[in-house]
């Protein structure tokens, strides 16, 4: 008949607790009563802070249900305690909670990078297994109506020649977490991502990106109350690996040297430095397909920016004419008719147009109709794209 000292000394079955009706309590009854009252009080008390460690034994903290975790060491375990025991913790600094499908179950089924002031509740499932039942990032708003948002977004490839770096500037950014909750960051300022390194300010994967890879850029928390940028091969909807809070920035297609194509970002529009000649061909009929799959991150881009012009040479007799076509689909999108005299060359330049990205990752071009034409040639150049997200 031992006097209990912590809640795990008690049993959920009343008859299994001491003292029983037949136990001689003598002068120990007051010890049992005071112990019970202390245990109840501790469940609504703040315990001593615990320094973060690979195994941060919050279940072993017996002086309070609510406690702070200090330090920045990555946590992979919260120790072993009876199933059902819970703790509410406040993180005092940035650290990584390592997701495990059995022993450390986290919202979003991914690692969480904490920020100072984040609050979470963890419940033991026994045998060293814990489940996070609530996670409240500092400064987060409810999910209702929340969406990604970026104001004042501009960017530029980092140098005058292709490079692994990209500079991005924004005035205000709204991120979402795995539960759809929004956080607003003001005065974000200039950030640089370098895909030659891994981690914050770099890529989310250990291996380097391959040539001509599609790379998406995301704002993610930097662990100090601000934002950093991470590059990922994941979609905008999935987000970068290892981060449950993020905001998509832009989609990019690396060049053959696994570097950023040179250009300027304005909002969601990316304009290449110079142009890429997609088509320079003598073609007589529409629709002829030209693939842009090596130039445009087609699975995330919404539109491509193209310019086309055609040159025709008239036949030997009478006035000639032809219609230049350019489209994002196999449906005809006609432009003004080019008129020529006999054996005369004439060209039709047009302004930049935006074409929707399609599953075939192709533009369609060619001549539609025409009379008294001895030759027809068409150029199509790519000037950039608009990202989704």
ZILINHU-V841088 format. One record per pair of residues at least 24 apart in sequence whose ideal C-beta (glycine too) atoms are under 7 Angstrom apart, sorted by the first residue. I is the first residue (numbers start at 1). J is the second residue. If there is no record, write none. Layout:
BEGIN
I_J / I_J
END
This chain:
BEGIN
3_28 / 3_31 / 3_32 / 3_35 / 4_35 / 4_39 / 5_35 / 6_39 / 6_62 / 7_39 / 7_43 / 8_81 / 8_82 / 8_85 / 10_39 / 52_95 / 55_79 / 58_87 / 58_89 / 58_122 / 59_85 / 59_87 / 59_124 / 68_92 / 71_95 / 74_98 / 76_104 / 77_103 / 77_104 / 77_128 / 78_122 / 78_130 / 79_128 / 80_127 / 80_128 / 81_124 / 82_124 / 82_126 / 83_124 / 83_125 / 83_126 / 84_123 / 84_124 / 85_124 / 86_121 / 86_122 / 86_123 / 87_122 / 88_119 / 88_121 / 89_120 / 89_122 / 90_119 / 91_116 / 91_118 / 92_116 / 94_223 / 94_224 / 102_129 / 103_128 / 103_129 / 103_130 / 104_130 / 105_131 / 105_132 / 106_132 / 107_132 / 107_135 / 107_178 / 107_179 / 107_244 / 108_178 / 108_244 / 110_242 / 110_244 / 111_242 / 112_244 / 113_221 / 113_223 / 113_243 / 115_221 / 115_223 / 115_225 / 137_177 / 137_183 / 137_245 / 139_183 / 140_177 / 140_181 / 140_182 / 140_183 / 141_181 / 141_182 / 141_183 / 142_181 / 143_179 / 143_180 / 143_181 / 146_176 / 146_180 / 146_181 / 146_182 / 148_174 / 148_176 / 148_247 / 148_248 / 148_389 / 149_174 / 150_247 / 150_249 / 153_265 / 153_267 / 154_265 / 154_266 / 155_265 / 156_264 / 156_265 / 157_260 / 157_262 / 157_263 / 158_192 / 162_255 / 162_257 / 162_259 / 162_260 / 162_261 / 162_262 / 163_259 / 163_260 / 164_194 / 164_195 / 164_196 / 164_259 / 164_260 / 165_192 / 165_193 / 165_194 / 166_193 / 166_217 / 166_260 / 167_192 / 168_217 / 168_229 / 168_249 / 168_265 / 173_219 / 173_227 / 173_247 / 174_247 / 175_219 / 175_245 / 175_246 / 175_247 / 176_245 / 177_244 / 177_245 / 178_244 / 183_245 / 185_226 / 185_227 / 188_227 / 191_227 / 191_228 / 191_229 / 193_217 / 193_229 / 193_231 / 195_231 / 200_228 / 200_230 / 201_228 / 201_229 / 202_231 / 203_231 / 203_232 / 204_230 / 204_231 / 204_232 / 204_240 / 204_241 / 204_242 / 205_233 / 205_241 / 208_258 / 209_233 / 209_254 / 209_258 / 210_258 / 211_254 / 211_256 / 211_257 / 211_258 / 212_253 / 212_254 / 212_255 / 212_256 / 212_294 / 213_254 / 213_258 / 214_251 / 214_253 / 214_297 / 214_299 / 215_252 / 215_254 / 216_248 / 216_251 / 216_300 / 217_249 / 217_250 / 217_252 / 218_246 / 218_247 / 218_248 / 218_249 / 219_246 / 219_247 / 219_249 / 220_245 / 220_246 / 221_245 / 235_300 / 236_300 / 236_388 / 236_389 / 248_389 / 250_387 / 251_297 / 251_300 / 251_301 / 251_387 / 252_297 / 253_295 / 253_296 / 253_297 / 263_384 / 268_386 / 268_387 / 269_384 / 269_386 / 270_384 / 270_385 / 270_387 / 271_383 / 271_384 / 272_382 / 272_383 / 272_384 / 275_381 / 275_382 / 275_383 / 276_381 / 276_382 / 277_379 / 277_381 / 278_363 / 278_380 / 278_381 / 278_382 / 279_365 / 279_378 / 279_379 / 279_380 / 280_379 / 281_377 / 281_378 / 282_375 / 282_376 / 282_377 / 283_365 / 283_366 / 283_367 / 283_376 / 283_378 / 284_367 / 284_376 / 285_366 / 285_367 / 286_325 / 286_332 / 286_364 / 286_365 / 286_366 / 286_367 / 286_368 / 287_327 / 287_330 / 287_364 / 287_366 / 288_364 / 288_365 / 288_366 / 289_360 / 289_362 / 289_364 / 290_362 / 290_363 / 290_365 / 290_380 / 291_361 / 291_362 / 292_361 / 292_362 / 292_363 / 292_382 / 293_361 / 295_382 / 296_357 / 296_361 / 296_385 / 298_357 / 298_361 / 300_387 / 300_388 / 300_389 / 301_357 / 301_385 / 301_386 / 301_387 / 301_388 / 302_357 / 302_386 / 302_388 / 303_354 / 303_355 / 303_356 / 303_357 / 303_385 / 303_386 / 304_355 / 304_357 / 304_382 / 304_385 / 305_352 / 305_354 / 305_383 / 305_384 / 305_385 / 306_353 / 306_355 / 306_363 / 306_380 / 306_381 / 306_382 / 306_383 / 307_350 / 307_352 / 307_381 / 307_383 / 308_350 / 308_365 / 308_378 / 308_379 / 308_380 / 309_347 / 309_348 / 309_349 / 309_350 / 309_379 / 310_338 / 310_347 / 310_348 / 310_376 / 310_377 / 310_378 / 311_345 / 311_347 / 311_377 / 312_338 / 312_340 / 312_346 / 312_373 / 312_375 / 312_376 / 313_340 / 313_345 / 313_374 / 313_375 / 314_340 / 314_341 / 314_342 / 314_343 / 314_344 / 314_372 / 314_373 / 314_374 / 315_342 / 315_372 / 315_373 / 315_374 / 316_342 / 316_343 / 317_342 / 317_372 / 318_342 / 318_372 / 319_372 / 320_371 / 320_372 / 320_373 / 321_370 / 321_371 / 322_367 / 322_369 / 322_370 / 322_373 / 322_376 / 323_367 / 323_368 / 323_369 / 324_348 / 324_367 / 324_378 / 325_365 / 325_366 / 325_368 / 326_363 / 326_365 / 326_380 / 327_355 / 327_364 / 328_355 / 328_356 / 328_358 / 328_363 / 329_358 / 329_364 / 330_364 / 332_368 / 334_368 / 352_383
END
